[in-house]
Amino acid sequence: MELLSKYNKAFENKVSLSIAYALYPDVWKSYSELKEACGVSDGMLAGRIKALRDKKMLKQKRKFAGARPRTEYALTSKGQKAFGEHLEALRQIVKK
């Protein structure tokens, strides 16, 4: 089935899809911003972030906002490409 060839299972979980959508195409967001955007618990968000990082779809950087550490996330170039293709596959499915 050619239509599903670009469908990426890394984004079939709704939290992973929400994370990628919040960071697409090239946006950095903090953990708390992602948590708010996705509307999930810390445990659920942390698990999906780890899964996307393990697949090299997500990158992180740590910096300090005053005395507090702040971790931010963005899609890697691999993640941007994969999510863009995934969105296009979903568009094609909806058109059919």
C-alpha positions as CSV (number, residue, x, y, z in Angstrom):
1,M,0.0,0.0,0.0
2,E,1.9,3.0,-1.3
3,L,-0.3,5.5,0.5
4,L,1.0,4.3,3.9
5,S,4.6,4.1,3.0
6,K,5.4,7.5,4.7
7,Y,3.2,6.8,7.7
8,N,5.6,6.7,10.7
9,K,4.8,4.5,13.7
10,A,6.9,6.8,15.9
11,F,4.0,9.3,15.8
12,E,1.0,6.9,16.1
13,N,0.8,7.5,19.9
14,K,-1.3,10.6,20.5
15,V,1.3,12.1,22.9
16,S,4.2,11.6,20.4
17,L,2.0,13.1,17.7
18,S,1.2,16.1,20.0
19,I,4.9,16.6,20.9
20,A,6.0,16.6,17.2
21,Y,3.1,18.9,16.2
22,A,4.1,21.4,19.0
23,L,7.7,21.4,17.8
24,Y,7.2,21.3,14.0
25,P,8.8,22.5,11.9
26,D,11.7,24.0,13.9
27,V,10.6,25.2,17.3
28,W,12.3,24.8,20.7
29,K,9.9,24.4,23.7
30,S,10.6,23.8,27.4
31,Y,9.3,20.7,29.2
32,S,6.6,22.7,30.9
33,E,5.5,24.2,27.6
34,L,5.3,20.7,26.0
35,K,3.4,19.4,29.1
36,E,0.8,22.2,28.7
37,A,0.6,21.7,24.9
38,C,0.0,17.9,25.3
39,G,-2.1,18.0,28.4
40,V,-0.6,14.9,29.9
41,S,1.1,13.8,33.1
42,D,4.9,14.1,33.8
43,G,5.3,10.4,33.5
44,M,3.5,10.1,30.2
45,L,5.4,13.0,28.7
46,A,8.8,11.9,30.0
47,G,8.2,8.4,28.5
48,R,7.2,9.7,25.1
49,I,10.1,12.2,25.0
50,K,12.5,9.3,25.8
51,A,10.9,7.1,23.1
52,L,11.4,9.9,20.5
53,R,14.9,10.7,21.7
54,D,15.8,7.0,21.4
55,K,14.6,7.1,17.8
56,K,16.8,10.2,17.2
57,M,13.6,12.2,16.4
58,L,14.1,14.7,19.3
59,K,17.0,16.7,20.6
60,Q,17.4,18.5,23.9
61,K,19.4,21.3,25.3
62,R,19.8,22.5,28.9
63,K,20.3,26.0,29.9
64,F,19.6,28.2,33.0
65,A,16.9,30.7,33.4
66,G,18.3,32.6,36.3
67,A,19.3,29.9,38.9
68,R,16.8,27.4,37.6
69,P,17.8,24.8,34.9
70,R,15.5,24.7,31.9
71,T,15.4,21.8,29.4
72,E,14.2,22.5,25.9
73,Y,13.3,20.2,23.1
74,A,13.1,20.4,19.3
75,L,12.8,17.9,16.5
76,T,16.0,16.8,14.9
77,S,16.4,17.1,11.2
78,K,15.5,13.4,11.0
79,G,12.4,14.1,13.1
80,Q,11.4,17.1,11.0
81,K,11.6,15.1,7.8
82,A,9.8,12.1,9.3
83,F,7.0,14.2,10.8
84,G,6.6,16.2,7.6
85,E,6.3,12.9,5.6
86,H,3.9,11.5,8.2
87,L,1.7,14.6,7.9
88,E,1.6,14.3,4.2
89,A,0.7,10.6,4.5
90,L,-2.2,11.6,6.8
91,R,-3.3,14.2,4.3
92,Q,-3.4,11.7,1.5
93,I,-5.4,9.2,3.6
94,V,-7.9,11.9,4.4
95,K,-8.2,12.8,0.7
96,K,-9.1,9.3,-0.3
